[in-house]
């Protein structure tokens, strides 16, 4: 799979760009937000890409960061969300805005994306509310912008046998949930002090809460600030 393209921007359209990579031109579909970040024609450009394969069609979708790409892939796991709807949601909200909307159960924010109706927006919230915190916690490591370098092909991950780890204690699990929740809030742009204070508060009030529940509760407290 083509995981990244680096080259020269040859052309830009309403929802796609043409990137020249050493004499080979690639049409890459992008959302409005990504398109607005594109350099001038003839300038170096790099995008992380996801390849959509159908019987009669091959389409490349481009993203400025791996975080955007991973959100695109996660959104497309929702029934009824295709590449077009996913790109529309990310174009309207960005990765951070999408994460915040799902964590808060804000279907109206998802619905603000062009072509996304209320039923589909609600389905996105319901199907991803348990999956989103894991990706939110990885935000910092995935948020680096692609550099204009050579084409990169994503290697298949090596499969190595692993021993089953012992079940974590309740205290260890709780610490992991609070750490993940804190990381997710920091990735969304909240300050260290506010985020740590709110996570500590909701963790004390809901000692059995998992990461997703802690994030939702913390965001509700942080929202008015």
C-alpha positions as CSV (number, residue, x, y, z in Angstrom):
1,X,0.0,0.0,0.0
2,X,1.2,3.5,-0.7
3,X,1.4,5.1,2.7
4,X,2.9,8.5,1.8
5,X,3.6,10.6,-1.3
6,X,6.3,13.3,-1.5
7,X,7.0,15.3,-4.6
8,X,5.9,18.5,-6.4
9,X,2.4,19.9,-6.5
10,X,1.5,20.1,-10.2
11,X,-2.2,20.9,-10.0
12,X,-5.1,21.5,-7.5
13,X,-8.8,21.1,-8.1
14,X,-11.9,21.4,-5.9
15,X,-11.3,18.2,-3.9
16,X,-8.1,16.7,-5.3
17,X,-4.5,17.5,-6.2
18,X,-1.9,16.1,-8.6
19,X,1.5,15.3,-7.1
20,X,4.5,14.6,-9.3
21,X,6.7,12.0,-7.7
22,X,9.9,11.7,-9.9
23,X,7.9,12.0,-13.1
24,X,4.9,9.9,-12.1
25,X,1.7,11.9,-11.3
26,X,-0.7,10.8,-8.6
27,X,-4.2,12.1,-8.2
28,X,-4.9,12.4,-4.5
29,X,-8.3,13.3,-3.0
30,X,-8.2,15.7,-0.2
31,X,-10.8,17.6,2.0
32,X,-11.2,21.3,2.2
33,X,-9.1,21.7,5.3
34,X,-6.1,19.9,3.7
35,X,-6.6,21.7,0.4
36,X,-6.3,25.0,2.2
37,X,-2.9,24.0,3.5
38,X,-1.4,23.0,0.2
39,X,1.6,25.0,-1.1
40,X,1.8,26.9,-4.4
41,X,1.9,25.0,-7.7
42,X,5.4,23.8,-8.2
43,X,6.3,23.7,-4.5
44,X,7.3,20.5,-2.6
45,X,4.5,18.7,-0.9
46,X,4.0,15.6,1.1
47,X,0.8,13.8,2.2
48,X,0.1,10.5,4.1
49,X,-2.2,8.5,1.9
50,X,-4.8,5.8,2.2
51,X,-5.7,3.7,-0.9
52,X,-9.3,2.7,-1.5
53,X,-9.6,-0.4,-3.7
54,X,-12.7,-1.3,-5.6
55,X,-13.4,-3.6,-8.5
56,X,-13.4,-0.8,-11.0
57,X,-11.7,2.0,-9.1
58,X,-8.5,2.9,-7.2
59,X,-8.5,6.1,-5.3
60,X,-5.8,7.7,-3.1
61,X,-6.9,9.9,-0.2
62,X,-4.4,12.3,1.3
63,X,-3.9,13.6,4.8
64,X,-1.4,16.1,6.4
65,X,-0.8,13.9,9.4
66,X,-1.0,10.3,10.4
67,X,-3.6,11.3,13.0
68,X,-5.9,12.5,10.3
69,X,-5.3,9.3,8.3
70,X,-6.1,7.1,11.3
71,X,-9.3,9.1,12.0
72,X,-10.3,8.6,8.4
73,X,-9.8,4.8,8.7
74,X,-11.7,4.7,12.0
75,X,-14.6,6.7,10.7
76,X,-14.9,4.4,7.8
77,X,-15.6,1.5,10.1
78,X,-18.9,3.0,10.9
79,X,-21.8,1.5,8.9
80,X,-22.9,4.0,6.2
81,X,-19.7,6.1,6.4
82,X,-17.8,5.9,3.2
83,X,-14.7,7.8,2.1
84,X,-16.7,10.8,1.0
85,X,-18.5,11.2,4.3
86,X,-15.3,10.6,6.3
87,X,-13.4,13.2,4.3
88,X,-16.3,15.6,4.8
89,X,-16.3,15.2,8.6
90,X,-12.6,15.7,8.9
91,X,-12.7,18.6,6.5
92,X,-15.3,20.3,8.7
93,X,-14.0,19.4,12.2
94,X,-10.4,18.3,11.8
95,X,-9.0,15.3,13.8
96,X,-9.2,17.2,17.1
97,X,-12.7,18.5,16.6
98,X,-13.9,15.0,15.5
99,X,-12.4,13.5,18.7
100,X,-14.0,16.1,20.9
101,X,-17.4,15.7,19.2
102,X,-17.4,11.9,19.7
103,X,-16.2,12.1,23.3
104,X,-18.9,14.6,24.2
105,X,-21.6,12.8,22.2
106,X,-22.1,16.0,20.1
107,X,-23.9,14.6,17.1
108,X,-24.8,18.1,15.9
109,X,-21.1,18.9,15.4
110,X,-20.7,15.7,13.2
111,X,-23.9,16.7,11.4
112,X,-22.3,20.0,10.4
113,X,-20.2,18.2,7.8
114,X,-21.6,18.4,4.3
115,X,-23.7,15.4,3.4
116,X,-23.9,13.9,6.9
117,X,-27.5,13.6,8.2
118,X,-28.7,13.3,11.8
119,X,-29.1,9.5,11.7
120,X,-25.6,9.0,10.4
121,X,-24.1,11.5,12.8
122,X,-25.7,9.7,15.7
123,X,-24.4,6.4,14.5
124,X,-20.9,7.8,14.3
125,X,-21.2,8.8,18.0
126,X,-22.6,5.5,19.1
127,X,-20.2,3.2,17.2
128,X,-17.0,5.2,18.0
129,X,-17.5,6.4,21.5
130,X,-15.7,3.3,22.9
131,X,-13.0,3.2,20.2
132,X,-12.1,6.9,20.0
133,X,-10.2,7.3,23.3
134,X,-7.5,5.0,22.2
135,X,-6.8,7.0,19.1
136,X,-7.1,10.3,21.1
137,X,-4.4,9.1,23.5
138,X,-2.1,8.5,20.5
139,X,-2.6,12.0,19.2
140,X,0.8,13.5,20.0
141,X,2.8,10.6,18.4
142,X,0.6,10.8,15.2
143,X,0.3,14.5,14.8
144,X,3.6,15.3,13.0
145,X,3.1,16.8,9.5
146,X,4.4,14.8,6.6
147,X,7.8,15.9,5.3
148,X,8.4,16.4,1.5
149,X,10.6,13.3,1.0
150,X,10.6,10.2,-1.2
151,X,7.5,7.9,-1.6
152,X,7.1,5.6,1.4
153,X,5.5,2.2,1.1
154,X,4.0,1.1,4.4
155,X,5.6,-2.3,5.4
156,X,3.4,-5.0,6.8
157,X,3.8,-5.3,10.6
158,X,6.0,-8.2,11.7
159,X,4.0,-10.8,13.6
160,X,5.9,-12.1,16.6
161,X,4.5,-14.5,19.2
162,X,3.8,-12.9,22.6
163,X,3.3,-14.3,26.0
164,X,0.0,-13.5,27.6
165,X,0.5,-10.8,30.2
166,X,-0.8,-11.2,33.7
167,X,-4.1,-9.4,34.3
168,X,-3.5,-5.9,35.7
169,X,-4.7,-5.1,39.2
170,X,-7.6,-2.7,39.6
171,X,-5.2,0.0,40.8
172,X,-2.9,-0.4,37.8
173,X,-5.9,-0.4,35.4
174,X,-7.3,2.8,37.0
175,X,-3.9,4.5,36.7
176,X,-3.8,3.5,33.1
177,X,-7.2,4.9,32.4
178,X,-6.4,8.3,34.1
179,X,-3.1,8.5,32.2
180,X,-4.8,7.8,28.9
181,X,-7.5,10.3,29.6
182,X,-5.0,13.0,30.6
183,X,-3.0,12.3,27.4
184,X,-6.2,12.7,25.3
185,X,-7.0,16.0,26.8
186,X,-3.5,17.3,26.3
187,X,-3.7,16.2,22.7
188,X,-6.9,18.2,22.3
189,X,-5.1,21.4,23.4
190,X,-6.1,21.7,27.1
191,X,-3.4,23.0,29.5
192,X,-1.6,20.5,31.7
193,X,-2.9,22.1,34.9
194,X,-6.6,22.2,33.9
195,X,-6.5,18.7,32.4
196,X,-4.7,17.1,35.3
197,X,-7.1,18.7,37.8
198,X,-10.2,17.7,36.0
199,X,-9.1,14.1,35.4
200,X,-8.2,13.8,39.1
201,X,-11.7,15.1,40.0
202,X,-13.7,12.8,37.7
203,X,-11.5,9.8,38.6
204,X,-12.2,10.3,42.2
205,X,-15.9,10.7,41.5
206,X,-16.1,7.7,39.2
207,X,-13.4,5.2,40.4
208,X,-14.7,2.4,38.2
209,X,-14.8,4.5,35.0
210,X,-12.8,3.5,32.0
211,X,-10.8,5.8,29.7
212,X,-13.8,6.7,27.5
213,X,-16.0,7.6,30.4
214,X,-13.3,9.7,32.1
215,X,-12.7,11.7,28.9
216,X,-16.4,12.4,28.4
217,X,-16.8,13.5,32.0
218,X,-13.7,15.7,31.9
219,X,-14.7,17.4,28.7
220,X,-18.1,18.2,30.2
221,X,-16.3,20.0,33.0
222,X,-13.8,21.7,30.8
223,X,-16.3,22.8,28.1
224,X,-17.5,26.1,29.8
225,X,-13.8,27.2,30.5
